[in-house]
């Protein structure tokens, strides 16, 4: 019985440790959108709004 209790306590401690590491990683990690927002503003606009239309024929007004 002592061996089983030791194994269960060890498993419990290992699970709590892994859970704490995962939760800590989630709290500490900064999402890419926040990193992009705090970066260079011109680069952020260039990524969001391309200079040319990417859809062929649907953006040009000359076809109307």
Backbone as CSV, one residue per row, in Angstrom:
resi,resn,N_x,N_y,N_z,CA_x,CA_y,CA_z,C_x,C_y,C_z
1,UNK,0.828,-1.191,0.000,0.000,0.000,0.000,0.876,1.259,0.000
2,UNK,1.987,1.197,0.666,2.874,2.355,0.724,3.431,2.674,-0.669
3,UNK,3.772,1.657,-1.450,4.311,1.858,-2.784,3.285,2.524,-3.705
4,UNK,2.035,2.046,-3.634,0.976,2.619,-4.462,0.713,4.077,-4.095
5,UNK,0.747,4.382,-2.828,0.539,5.764,-2.384,1.665,6.661,-2.879
6,UNK,2.887,6.168,-2.831,4.024,6.938,-3.312,3.912,7.196,-4.807
7,UNK,3.511,6.183,-5.559,3.335,6.342,-7.007,2.231,7.355,-7.301
8,UNK,1.108,7.295,-6.584,0.018,8.239,-6.813,0.409,9.670,-6.451
9,UNK,1.135,9.838,-5.368,1.585,11.179,-4.980,2.558,11.724,-6.020
10,UNK,3.452,10.887,-6.516,4.395,11.307,-7.538,3.671,11.697,-8.822
11,UNK,2.681,10.906,-9.207,1.891,11.220,-10.400,1.131,12.534,-10.212
12,UNK,0.567,12.742,-9.036,-0.160,13.970,-8.748,0.771,15.184,-8.844
13,UNK,1.943,15.082,-8.263,2.900,16.192,-8.303,3.352,16.461,-9.739
14,UNK,3.581,15.403,-10.505,3.991,15.573,-11.900,2.883,16.249,-12.713
15,UNK,1.639,15.854,-12.501,0.517,16.460,-13.232,0.336,17.927,-12.855
16,UNK,0.458,18.235,-11.580,0.345,19.632,-11.148,1.487,20.459,-11.729
17,UNK,2.677,19.893,-11.769,3.824,20.605,-12.342,3.643,20.890,-13.820
18,UNK,3.189,19.899,-14.570,2.955,20.079,-16.000,1.845,21.102,-16.234
19,UNK,0.791,21.017,-15.443,-0.309,21.973,-15.560,0.181,23.396,-15.281
20,UNK,1.000,23.561,-14.270,1.533,24.890,-13.940,2.426,25.414,-15.061
21,UNK,3.228,24.547,-15.662,4.076,24.976,-16.778,3.248,25.403,-17.989
22,UNK,2.215,24.647,-18.299,1.360,24.988,-19.440,0.613,26.292,-19.184
23,UNK,0.061,26.457,-18.002,-0.655,27.691,-17.672,0.300,28.886,-17.681
24,UNK,1.496,28.707,-17.179,2.480,29.773,-17.198,2.874,30.167,-18.609
25,UNK,2.994,29.182,-19.488,3.327,29.471,-20.884,2.200,30.224,-21.568
26,UNK,0.952,29.886,-21.252,-0.172,30.594,-21.852,-0.259,32.031,-21.359
27,UNK,0.064,32.258,-20.103,-0.007,33.612,-19.555,1.137,34.464,-20.082
28,UNK,2.303,33.879,-20.228,3.498,34.629,-20.620,3.552,34.921,-22.116
29,UNK,3.001,34.058,-22.951,3.098,34.192,-24.396,2.288,35.386,-24.891
30,UNK,2.881,36.166,-25.788,2.190,37.291,-26.408,1.742,36.878,-27.803
31,UNK,0.459,37.030,-28.127,-0.013,36.660,-29.456,0.639,37.483,-30.553
32,UNK,0.668,36.941,-31.761,1.306,37.620,-32.888,0.600,38.917,-33.235
33,UNK,-0.716,38.992,-33.050,-1.438,40.213,-33.381,-1.016,41.363,-32.473
34,UNK,-0.761,41.084,-31.218,-0.317,42.132,-30.304,1.116,42.526,-30.632
35,UNK,1.937,41.568,-30.992,3.310,41.879,-31.378,3.316,42.732,-32.640
36,UNK,2.426,42.446,-33.583,2.349,43.218,-34.810,1.852,44.630,-34.527
37,UNK,0.894,44.754,-33.622,0.341,46.068,-33.302,1.370,46.957,-32.614
38,UNK,2.252,46.367,-31.844,3.249,47.178,-31.158,4.496,47.403,-32.007
39,UNK,4.561,46.793,-33.176,5.725,46.950,-34.058,5.580,48.225,-34.882
40,UNK,6.349,48.308,-35.937,6.331,49.461,-36.825,4.946,49.633,-37.444
41,UNK,4.363,50.823,-37.320,3.005,51.059,-37.813,2.924,50.979,-39.331
42,UNK,3.944,51.445,-40.039,3.928,51.397,-41.496,3.962,49.954,-41.989
43,UNK,4.722,49.120,-41.324,4.782,47.711,-41.720,3.450,47.024,-41.456
44,UNK,2.776,47.413,-40.380,1.474,46.819,-40.071,0.448,47.197,-41.116
45,UNK,0.455,48.457,-41.564,-0.485,48.898,-42.592,-0.171,48.215,-43.908
46,UNK,1.096,48.046,-44.219,1.479,47.403,-45.468,1.039,45.942,-45.487
47,UNK,1.043,45.293,-44.350,0.598,43.908,-44.299,-0.916,43.798,-44.411
48,UNK,-1.641,44.761,-43.857,-3.098,44.695,-43.857,-3.671,45.175,-45.178
49,UNK,-3.141,46.248,-45.745,-3.677,46.848,-46.959,-2.656,46.774,-48.081
50,UNK,-2.750,45.772,-48.958,-1.799,45.698,-50.067,-2.038,46.831,-51.067
51,UNK,-0.997,47.189,-51.796,-1.082,48.305,-52.734,-1.940,47.967,-53.946
52,UNK,-1.943,46.724,-54.370,-2.742,46.330,-55.531,-3.781,45.312,-55.114
53,UNK,-4.801,45.208,-55.921,-5.852,44.238,-55.650,-5.355,42.845,-56.008
54,UNK,-5.656,41.884,-55.157,-5.179,40.522,-55.404,-6.174,39.691,-56.206
55,UNK,-7.395,40.192,-56.373,-8.387,39.456,-57.153,-8.365,39.944,-58.591
56,UNK,-8.168,39.058,-59.564,-8.073,39.500,-60.957,-9.436,39.946,-61.493
57,UNK,-9.471,41.182,-62.022,-10.670,41.671,-62.701,-11.747,42.230,-61.804
58,UNK,-11.749,41.935,-60.520,-12.853,42.379,-59.678,-12.614,43.743,-59.068
59,UNK,-11.367,44.222,-59.050,-11.070,45.496,-58.402,-10.945,46.644,-59.376
60,UNK,-10.692,46.374,-60.624,-10.471,47.475,-61.569,-11.813,48.027,-62.032
61,UNK,-11.915,49.328,-62.135,-13.141,50.002,-62.577,-13.175,50.159,-64.101
62,UNK,-12.110,49.770,-64.786,-12.074,49.923,-66.231,-12.919,48.879,-66.948
63,UNK,-13.287,47.798,-66.297,-14.079,46.750,-66.908,-15.565,47.035,-66.908
64,UNK,-15.995,48.085,-66.194,-17.446,48.387,-66.082,-17.989,48.975,-67.342
